[in-house]
Amino acid sequence: MTGPTAPGGSAGDELPSTDQTALDRLRRFGGGKLLGEMINLFITTAPERIDAARKGLAAEDIPATEMALHSLKSSSAQLGAMRMQRLSERGENLARGGTLAGVLELIRELDDEFPRVQSWLERARNTETP
């Protein structure tokens, strides 16, 4: 596992931000081509999912917010974006519990974390290029 904890992180963020073993596992499973495709898909869809959570929050639509964060949680975990996974899970759990209180701060943290994850994933993807 690699990656520093973001300054000012929330409780539970003392764990690594990223997990190289997740990428290694995907590479073993499907090779560099699959890993590259999954990284590209994540880089495209993660901002869309964060935005969907933001829109759900603005509309006070608890199910939409929960669904967007659930989807982001799953894809983040699959690619080893562990801090994004934890933030998404916290927001999903709040929504599942019937509240959106605190979700805006988690979305802001996701907005801050995504560029770091994107850079990390792009470096990993680029090492796969022949």
N, C-alpha and C positions, 0 to 999 in steps of 0.2 A: 504494500500500500504506500502511496506517495501523496504528497501535497500538504502544504501547511494549513493550519486552521486560520480562517479569516479573522483579522482583528475585530474585536467587538462581537464575536460570534455568540450565539445563544447557547444555553445549556445543552450539552450533548454534542456540541460541535468540536470538542476536544479530540474527537475521532478524525481520521484523515479525510480530506476533502475529496480525494479521488482514490481509485483502487485499480492499479495496473493489472492485477490478476484477473479482473473481469474482462479486460481487453485481450489478455493472453488466452483466456478460456474461449472467447469468441473466435480468435485467430485459429486455435487448435480445431475448433468445431467446423468452421467454414472457410478458413484460409483468409488471406489478406484482402481478397476481393469482397467477400461478405462483410468483413470488418469495415472496410472503406465505405461500402454501401450503407451499412447501419449508422456509421458516423455521419455520413451526409444526410441521411434521413433525420437523425436526431437534431443536427444543427438547423435543419429547416423547420422541424415540427416543435421543438422545445419552445421557441419564442411564441409560436401560435398557441400552444397550450397555456403558457403564462398569460398571454393576452385573453384567452378564453376564461381563465380563472378571474382575471381582472374585470372582465365584462360581467361575469356571473356575480361577482361581488358588487359591482355598481348597480346591478339590477336586483340585488338582494335575492338572487336565485341560488339557494343553497344546493340543490341537486346538480346544477350546471357547474358550480364552483367545485363541488366534491368530485365530479366526474373529470374535470380538467386536471385537477391536482392528482387524482388517482392515476390517470394516464401518464402524467409527467413523472410521478413517483416510479412507476414500473419501468419506463424507458430509461430513466436516470440510473436506476439500480442495475439494469442490464448492461449499461456501458461503463459502470464504475464511477459515475458522478454521485458520489455518496452524500456529499453535503446537500446537493439538490434533491436527492432522494429523501433525506431526513426532513428538509424544509417542506417538501411537498406532502410528506406523510403527516406532518404536524397540521398543515392546513386541511388536508383531507379528514383527519380525525376531528378537528373542530367542526367542520361542516357536517360530518356524519353525526356529531353530537347535537346538531341543530343550531349552531351559532356560527356567525361569520366574524365575531369579535376577535381581533388579532390576526386575521387573514391578510389584511392590507400590509402589515409589517412583513409577513412571510413572503408576500409577492414582491415587495421591494428588495428583500434579501435574495430572492430568486433572480430578479433583474440584475443585481450586483454579481451574483455567482455565475450566471450564464456566460459572460465573456471569458472568464477564467477557464471554465470547462471547455468552451469552444476552442480556445487556444491550445489547451492540453490535448483535446481530441484531434485537432488539425495536425499537431506535431506527430501524434501516433499514426494518423492516416498517411501522412507524407512519408513516414519511414517505410510504409508498405509499397510505395510507388517504386517500380523497377528502375 
